[in-house]
Amino acid sequence: MSLGMSAAWRAMQPKQERCERCELYYPEHLGECIHCSKLSDAQLIIFKAHHQETLESSFDLGKYFFVGAIVIGMLGSKGVGSKGSV
């Protein structure tokens, strides 16, 4: 992607603001967080715990894909360029 396209793409994205309460980003023009503005403090604790679990499970899934890619790469490299005995 060229620098000009990157700048144009960024310009089209809505301005984001980070919520001090839940630490997630929301569109600046809304004025309040779409994630936690209607949650009580108790609900916010549950929301944050659930969000953390989601992040951890996504990280674990990423590790499995990384290991799988390494295994596929190793298996694929054994077949490339090697000649079998006749």
A tleap script that builds the chain and sets N, CA, C and O, in Angstrom:
source leaprc.protein.ff14SB
mol = sequence {
  NMET SER LEU GLY MET SER ALA ALA TRP ARG
  ALA MET GLN PRO LYS GLN GLU ARG CYS GLU
  ARG CYS GLU LEU TYR TYR PRO GLU HIE LEU
  GLY GLU CYS ILE HIE CYS SER LYS LEU SER
  ASP ALA GLN LEU ILE ILE PHE LYS ALA HIE
  HIE GLN GLU THR LEU GLU SER SER PHE ASP
  LEU GLY LYS TYR PHE PHE VAL GLY ALA ILE
  VAL ILE GLY MET LEU GLY SER LYS GLY VAL
  GLY SER LYS GLY SER CVAL
}
set mol.1.N position { 0.855 -1.171 0.000 }
set mol.1.CA position { 0.000 0.000 0.000 }
set mol.1.C position { 0.897 1.230 0.000 }
set mol.1.O position { 1.835 1.322 0.792 }
set mol.2.N position { 0.612 2.157 -0.875 }
set mol.2.CA position { 1.442 3.347 -0.966 }
set mol.2.C position { 1.134 4.307 0.178 }
set mol.2.O position { 0.107 4.189 0.847 }
set mol.3.N position { 2.022 5.240 0.384 }
set mol.3.CA position { 1.865 6.220 1.447 }
set mol.3.C position { 0.614 7.063 1.234 }
set mol.3.O position { -0.094 7.375 2.191 }
set mol.4.N position { 0.336 7.434 -0.019 }
set mol.4.CA position { -0.853 8.233 -0.323 }
set mol.4.C position { -2.134 7.477 -0.022 }
set mol.4.O position { -3.080 8.042 0.526 }
set mol.5.N position { -2.167 6.200 -0.379 }
set mol.5.CA position { -3.359 5.385 -0.099 }
set mol.5.C position { -3.539 5.186 1.392 }
set mol.5.O position { -4.661 5.194 1.897 }
set mol.6.N position { -2.435 5.009 2.092 }
set mol.6.CA position { -2.500 4.817 3.535 }
set mol.6.C position { -3.058 6.059 4.216 }
set mol.6.O position { -3.888 5.957 5.119 }
set mol.7.N position { -2.607 7.224 3.788 }
set mol.7.CA position { -3.096 8.475 4.369 }
set mol.7.C position { -4.574 8.671 4.055 }
set mol.7.O position { -5.335 9.122 4.910 }
set mol.8.N position { -4.984 8.336 2.839 }
set mol.8.CA position { -6.393 8.468 2.462 }
set mol.8.C position { -7.255 7.507 3.270 }
set mol.8.O position { -8.344 7.873 3.713 }
set mol.9.N position { -6.778 6.286 3.463 }
set mol.9.CA position { -7.539 5.308 4.241 }
set mol.9.C position { -7.703 5.778 5.678 }
set mol.9.O position { -8.784 5.657 6.254 }
set mol.10.N position { -6.627 6.316 6.261 }
set mol.10.CA position { -6.692 6.821 7.638 }
set mol.10.C position { -7.638 8.003 7.757 }
set mol.10.O position { -8.325 8.150 8.768 }
set mol.11.N position { -7.681 8.840 6.744 }
set mol.11.CA position { -8.552 10.013 6.772 }
set mol.11.C position { -10.020 9.619 6.746 }
set mol.11.O position { -10.862 10.337 7.285 }
set mol.12.N position { -10.339 8.482 6.124 }
set mol.12.CA position { -11.730 8.031 6.057 }
set mol.12.C position { -12.202 7.410 7.367 }
set mol.12.O position { -13.407 7.343 7.612 }
set mol.13.N position { -11.288 6.959 8.205 }
set mol.13.CA position { -11.655 6.316 9.460 }
set mol.13.C position { -12.153 7.359 10.461 }
set mol.13.O position { -11.587 8.449 10.552 }
set mol.14.N position { -13.210 7.033 11.213 }
set mol.14.CA position { -13.688 7.999 12.217 }
set mol.14.C position { -12.668 8.155 13.341 }
set mol.14.O position { -11.961 7.209 13.687 }
set mol.15.N position { -12.603 9.350 13.901 }
set mol.15.CA position { -11.697 9.606 15.019 }
set mol.15.C position { -12.125 8.737 16.197 }
set mol.15.O position { -13.315 8.606 16.483 }
set mol.16.N position { -11.159 8.152 16.866 }
set mol.16.CA position { -11.410 7.259 17.989 }
set mol.16.C position { -10.947 7.899 19.291 }
set mol.16.O position { -9.957 8.631 19.319 }
set mol.17.N position { -11.656 7.622 20.340 }
set mol.17.CA position { -11.266 8.095 21.661 }
set mol.17.C position { -11.247 6.894 22.603 }
set mol.17.O position { -12.091 6.002 22.510 }
set mol.18.N position { -10.280 6.885 23.504 }
set mol.18.CA position { -10.165 5.763 24.434 }
set mol.18.C position { -10.964 6.053 25.699 }
set mol.18.O position { -10.830 7.121 26.298 }
set mol.19.N position { -11.783 5.110 26.094 }
set mol.19.CA position { -12.610 5.245 27.292 }
set mol.19.C position { -11.738 5.028 28.531 }
set mol.19.O position { -10.984 4.058 28.604 }
set mol.20.N position { -11.844 5.913 29.478 }
set mol.20.CA position { -11.067 5.777 30.714 }
set mol.20.C position { -11.629 4.682 31.614 }
set mol.20.O position { -10.924 4.155 32.475 }
set mol.21.N position { -12.880 4.349 31.416 }
set mol.21.CA position { -13.542 3.367 32.278 }
set mol.21.C position { -13.245 1.931 31.853 }
set mol.21.O position { -12.831 1.114 32.675 }
set mol.22.N position { -13.452 1.622 30.581 }
set mol.22.CA position { -13.258 0.244 30.107 }
set mol.22.C position { -11.989 0.083 29.277 }
set mol.22.O position { -11.600 -1.043 28.965 }
set mol.23.N position { -11.341 1.179 28.917 }
set mol.23.CA position { -10.082 1.196 28.174 }
set mol.23.C position { -10.205 0.708 26.729 }
set mol.23.O position { -9.206 0.340 26.112 }
set mol.24.N position { -11.427 0.703 26.191 }
set mol.24.CA position { -11.636 0.370 24.787 }
set mol.24.C position { -11.859 1.659 24.005 }
set mol.24.O position { -12.116 2.713 24.588 }
set mol.25.N position { -11.760 1.566 22.695 }
set mol.25.CA position { -11.947 2.741 21.854 }
set mol.25.C position { -13.377 2.810 21.326 }
set mol.25.O position { -14.022 1.787 21.098 }
set mol.26.N position { -13.852 4.028 21.140 }
set mol.26.CA position { -15.173 4.271 20.575 }
set mol.26.C position { -15.096 5.506 19.678 }
set mol.26.O position { -14.191 6.326 19.835 }
set mol.27.N position { -16.041 5.648 18.733 }
set mol.27.CA position { -16.018 6.821 17.856 }
set mol.27.C position { -16.168 8.118 18.658 }
set mol.27.O position { -17.056 8.244 19.501 }
set mol.28.N position { -15.290 9.066 18.380 }
set mol.28.CA position { -15.245 10.316 19.137 }
set mol.28.C position { -16.536 11.113 19.027 }
set mol.28.O position { -16.932 11.784 19.981 }
set mol.29.N position { -17.199 11.048 17.869 }
set mol.29.CA position { -18.391 11.870 17.670 }
set mol.29.C position { -19.583 11.451 18.528 }
set mol.29.O position { -20.533 12.218 18.684 }
set mol.30.N position { -19.540 10.237 19.086 }
set mol.30.CA position { -20.653 9.775 19.924 }
set mol.30.C position { -20.675 10.450 21.296 }
set mol.30.O position { -21.738 10.624 21.892 }
set mol.31.N position { -19.521 10.819 21.781 }
set mol.31.CA position { -19.460 11.524 23.057 }
set mol.31.C position { -19.441 10.624 24.283 }
set mol.31.O position { -19.041 11.064 25.361 }
set mol.32.N position { -19.870 9.366 24.140 }
set mol.32.CA position { -19.791 8.424 25.260 }
set mol.32.C position { -19.464 7.038 24.731 }
set mol.32.O position { -19.718 6.724 23.568 }
set mol.33.N position { -18.904 6.227 25.592 }
set mol.33.CA position { -18.454 4.893 25.205 }
set mol.33.C position { -19.643 3.995 24.866 }
set mol.33.O position { -20.628 3.931 25.602 }
set mol.34.N position { -19.524 3.305 23.734 }
set mol.34.CA position { -20.583 2.387 23.316 }
set mol.34.C position { -20.495 1.057 24.061 }
set mol.34.O position { -21.436 0.264 24.023 }
set mol.35.N position { -19.380 0.809 24.732 }
set mol.35.CA position { -19.170 -0.457 25.410 }
set mol.35.C position { -19.668 -0.440 26.852 }
set mol.35.O position { -20.266 -1.411 27.315 }
set mol.36.N position { -19.423 0.668 27.567 }
set mol.36.CA position { -19.668 0.631 29.017 }
set mol.36.C position { -20.496 1.779 29.570 }
set mol.36.O position { -20.721 1.827 30.779 }
set mol.37.N position { -20.953 2.693 28.749 }
set mol.37.CA position { -21.643 3.870 29.287 }
set mol.37.C position { -22.943 3.512 30.008 }
set mol.37.O position { -23.369 4.236 30.907 }
set mol.38.N position { -23.569 2.417 29.625 }
set mol.38.CA position { -24.829 2.028 30.248 }
set mol.38.C position { -24.677 0.905 31.279 }
set mol.38.O position { -25.669 0.362 31.766 }
set mol.39.N position { -23.421 0.561 31.607 }
set mol.39.CA position { -23.164 -0.514 32.566 }
set mol.39.C position { -22.913 0.047 33.962 }
set mol.39.O position { -22.319 1.114 34.121 }
set mol.40.N position { -23.375 -0.688 34.965 }
set mol.40.CA position { -23.054 -0.327 36.343 }
set mol.40.C position { -21.616 -0.764 36.629 }
set mol.40.O position { -20.989 -1.421 35.798 }
set mol.41.N position { -21.101 -0.405 37.792 }
set mol.41.CA position { -19.729 -0.789 38.138 }
set mol.41.C position { -19.581 -2.304 38.223 }
set mol.41.O position { -18.561 -2.850 37.801 }
set mol.42.N position { -20.585 -2.984 38.762 }
set mol.42.CA position { -20.532 -4.444 38.863 }
set mol.42.C position { -20.558 -5.082 37.473 }
set mol.42.O position { -19.829 -6.038 37.206 }
set mol.43.N position { -21.400 -4.547 36.596 }
set mol.43.CA position { -21.471 -5.074 35.235 }
set mol.43.C position { -20.173 -4.798 34.478 }
set mol.43.O position { -19.754 -5.594 33.638 }
set mol.44.N position { -19.545 -3.671 34.780 }
set mol.44.CA position { -18.277 -3.324 34.132 }
set mol.44.C position { -17.188 -4.324 34.506 }
set mol.44.O position { -16.384 -4.707 33.656 }
set mol.45.N position { -17.153 -4.745 35.753 }
set mol.45.CA position { -16.159 -5.737 36.188 }
set mol.45.C position { -16.343 -7.042 35.418 }
set mol.45.O position { -15.372 -7.653 34.974 }
set mol.46.N position { -17.587 -7.456 35.268 }
set mol.46.CA position { -17.891 -8.688 34.520 }
set mol.46.C position { -17.507 -8.518 33.052 }
set mol.46.O position { -16.924 -9.415 32.444 }
set mol.47.N position { -17.841 -7.355 32.491 }
set mol.47.CA position { -17.507 -7.063 31.090 }
set mol.47.C position { -16.004 -7.124 30.862 }
set mol.47.O position { -15.547 -7.724 29.890 }
set mol.48.N position { -15.233 -6.507 31.751 }
set mol.48.CA position { -13.774 -6.499 31.604 }
set mol.48.C position { -13.195 -7.906 31.728 }
set mol.48.O position { -12.270 -8.260 30.997 }
set mol.49.N position { -13.730 -8.712 32.647 }
set mol.49.CA position { -13.253 -10.086 32.811 }
set mol.49.C position { -13.543 -10.900 31.547 }
set mol.49.O position { -12.697 -11.661 31.077 }
set mol.50.N position { -14.757 -10.726 31.004 }
set mol.50.CA position { -15.123 -11.456 29.793 }
set mol.50.C position { -14.243 -11.014 28.619 }
set mol.50.O position { -13.809 -11.843 27.819 }
set mol.51.N position { -13.982 -9.718 28.519 }
set mol.51.CA position { -13.136 -9.205 27.446 }
set mol.51.C position { -11.717 -9.767 27.570 }
set mol.51.O position { -11.103 -10.123 26.565 }
set mol.52.N position { -11.201 -9.846 28.787 }
set mol.52.CA position { -9.854 -10.393 29.001 }
set mol.52.C position { -9.800 -11.869 28.606 }
set mol.52.O position { -8.822 -12.316 28.008 }
set mol.53.N position { -10.848 -12.626 28.938 }
set mol.53.CA position { -10.903 -14.038 28.542 }
set mol.53.C position { -10.911 -14.171 27.020 }
set mol.53.O position { -10.265 -15.060 26.466 }
set mol.54.N position { -11.644 -13.285 26.351 }
set mol.54.CA position { -11.699 -13.311 24.893 }
set mol.54.C position { -10.325 -13.029 24.296 }
set mol.54.O position { -9.910 -13.690 23.344 }
set mol.55.N position { -9.625 -12.053 24.854 }
set mol.55.CA position { -8.281 -11.748 24.366 }
set mol.55.C position { -7.338 -12.928 24.555 }
set mol.55.O position { -6.553 -13.250 23.663 }
set mol.56.N position { -7.414 -13.568 25.708 }
set mol.56.CA position { -6.536 -14.711 25.983 }
set mol.56.C position { -6.840 -15.876 25.059 }
set mol.56.O position { -5.916 -16.530 24.576 }
set mol.57.N position { -8.129 -16.156 24.799 }
set mol.57.CA position { -8.461 -17.273 23.912 }
set mol.57.C position { -8.039 -16.966 22.478 }
set mol.57.O position { -7.639 -17.872 21.746 }
set mol.58.N position { -8.123 -15.702 22.070 }
set mol.58.CA position { -7.662 -15.325 20.732 }
set mol.58.C position { -6.149 -15.499 20.622 }
set mol.58.O position { -5.646 -15.939 19.588 }
set mol.59.N position { -5.433 -15.160 21.673 }
set mol.59.CA position { -3.983 -15.329 21.688 }
set mol.59.C position { -3.625 -16.805 21.591 }
set mol.59.O position { -2.714 -17.176 20.851 }
set mol.60.N position { -4.337 -17.652 22.334 }
set mol.60.CA position { -4.083 -19.093 22.274 }
set mol.60.C position { -4.342 -19.636 20.870 }
set mol.60.O position { -3.566 -20.446 20.364 }
set mol.61.N position { -5.422 -19.196 20.248 }
set mol.61.CA position { -5.725 -19.639 18.893 }
set mol.61.C position { -4.616 -19.213 17.935 }
set mol.61.O position { -4.237 -19.976 17.047 }
set mol.62.N position { -4.101 -18.017 18.108 }
set mol.62.CA position { -3.004 -17.531 17.281 }
set mol.62.C position { -1.758 -18.387 17.429 }
set mol.62.O position { -1.055 -18.645 16.452 }
set mol.63.N position { -1.480 -18.832 18.665 }
set mol.63.CA position { -0.327 -19.711 18.884 }
set mol.63.C position { -0.504 -21.030 18.135 }
set mol.63.O position { 0.454 -21.541 17.553 }
set mol.64.N position { -1.723 -21.591 18.141 }
set mol.64.CA position { -1.970 -22.849 17.438 }
set mol.64.C position { -1.779 -22.679 15.929 }
set mol.64.O position { -1.192 -23.540 15.273 }
set mol.65.N position { -2.272 -21.576 15.388 }
set mol.65.CA position { -2.083 -21.324 13.962 }
set mol.65.C position { -0.608 -21.149 13.623 }
set mol.65.O position { -0.155 -21.619 12.579 }
set mol.66.N position { 0.143 -20.483 14.485 }
set mol.66.CA position { 1.578 -20.285 14.259 }
set mol.66.C position { 2.309 -21.622 14.238 }
set mol.66.O position { 3.117 -21.870 13.344 }
set mol.67.N position { 2.033 -22.479 15.209 }
set mol.67.CA position { 2.667 -23.801 15.259 }
set mol.67.C position { 2.257 -24.621 14.039 }
set mol.67.O position { 3.086 -25.310 13.445 }
set mol.68.N position { 0.983 -24.548 13.666 }
set mol.68.CA position { 0.518 -25.265 12.478 }
set mol.68.C position { 1.228 -24.800 11.223 }
set mol.68.O position { 1.580 -25.614 10.370 }
set mol.69.N position { 1.443 -23.495 11.100 }
set mol.69.CA position { 2.137 -22.957 9.932 }
set mol.69.C position { 3.581 -23.441 9.882 }
set mol.69.O position { 4.105 -23.732 8.807 }
set mol.70.N position { 4.225 -23.527 11.047 }
set mol.70.CA position { 5.604 -24.030 11.096 }
set mol.70.C position { 5.652 -25.491 10.660 }
set mol.70.O position { 6.520 -25.884 9.880 }
set mol.71.N position { 4.713 -26.296 11.167 }
set mol.71.CA position { 4.678 -27.719 10.806 }
set mol.71.C position { 4.435 -27.871 9.309 }
set mol.71.O position { 5.112 -28.661 8.652 }
set mol.72.N position { 3.483 -27.130 8.767 }
set mol.72.CA position { 3.205 -27.211 7.328 }
set mol.72.C position { 4.425 -26.762 6.530 }
set mol.72.O position { 4.754 -27.365 5.509 }
set mol.73.N position { 5.093 -25.714 6.988 }
set mol.73.CA position { 6.297 -25.248 6.315 }
set mol.73.C position { 7.402 -26.285 6.329 }
set mol.73.O position { 8.106 -26.455 5.334 }
set mol.74.N position { 7.562 -26.980 7.447 }
set mol.74.CA position { 8.601 -28.003 7.536 }
set mol.74.C position { 8.264 -29.198 6.643 }
set mol.74.O position { 9.143 -29.752 5.983 }
set mol.75.N position { 6.993 -29.589 6.626 }
set mol.75.CA position { 6.595 -30.704 5.777 }
set mol.75.C position { 6.721 -30.342 4.305 }
set mol.75.O position { 7.136 -31.169 3.492 }
set mol.76.N position { 6.368 -29.121 3.963 }
set mol.76.CA position { 6.456 -28.672 2.579 }
set mol.76.C position { 7.886 -28.532 2.107 }
set mol.76.O position { 8.172 -28.772 0.934 }
set mol.77.N position { 8.799 -28.147 2.999 }
set mol.77.CA position { 10.189 -27.947 2.585 }
set mol.77.C position { 10.892 -29.276 2.330 }
set mol.77.O position { 11.875 -29.309 1.589 }
set mol.78.N position { 10.418 -30.373 2.921 }
set mol.78.CA position { 11.033 -31.684 2.678 }
set mol.78.C position { 10.730 -32.189 1.270 }
set mol.78.O position { 11.539 -32.903 0.676 }
set mol.79.N position { 9.568 -31.819 0.738 }
set mol.79.CA position { 9.176 -32.308 -0.573 }
set mol.79.C position { 9.711 -31.458 -1.712 }
set mol.79.O position { 9.747 -31.925 -2.851 }
set mol.80.N position { 10.121 -30.245 -1.449 }
set mol.80.CA position { 10.556 -29.334 -2.505 }
set mol.80.C position { 12.018 -29.571 -2.821 }
set mol.80.O position { 12.868 -29.535 -1.930 }
set mol.81.N position { 12.310 -29.811 -4.078 }
set mol.81.CA position { 13.692 -29.934 -4.535 }
set mol.81.C position { 14.352 -31.274 -4.221 }
set mol.81.O position { 15.479 -31.505 -4.661 }
set mol.82.N position { 13.714 -32.140 -3.498 }
set mol.82.CA position { 14.337 -33.433 -3.215 }
set mol.82.C position { 13.942 -34.430 -4.297 }
set mol.82.O position { 12.803 -34.459 -4.763 }
set mol.83.N position { 14.906 -35.234 -4.676 }
set mol.83.CA position { 14.650 -36.230 -5.708 }
set mol.83.C position { 14.606 -37.600 -5.035 }
set mol.83.O position { 15.463 -37.947 -4.223 }
set mol.84.N position { 13.616 -38.337 -5.388 }
set mol.84.CA position { 13.500 -39.686 -4.853 }
set mol.84.C position { 14.453 -40.636 -5.565 }
set mol.84.O position { 14.867 -40.375 -6.694 }
set mol.85.N position { 14.797 -41.725 -4.911 }
set mol.85.CA position { 15.672 -42.707 -5.544 }
set mol.85.C position { 14.881 -43.501 -6.560 }
set mol.85.O position { 13.697 -43.780 -6.376 }
set mol.86.N position { 15.556 -43.856 -7.632 }
set mol.86.CA position { 14.883 -44.563 -8.733 }
set mol.86.C position { 15.094 -46.026 -8.620 }
set mol.86.O position { 14.604 -46.786 -9.455 }
savepdb mol mol.pdb
quit
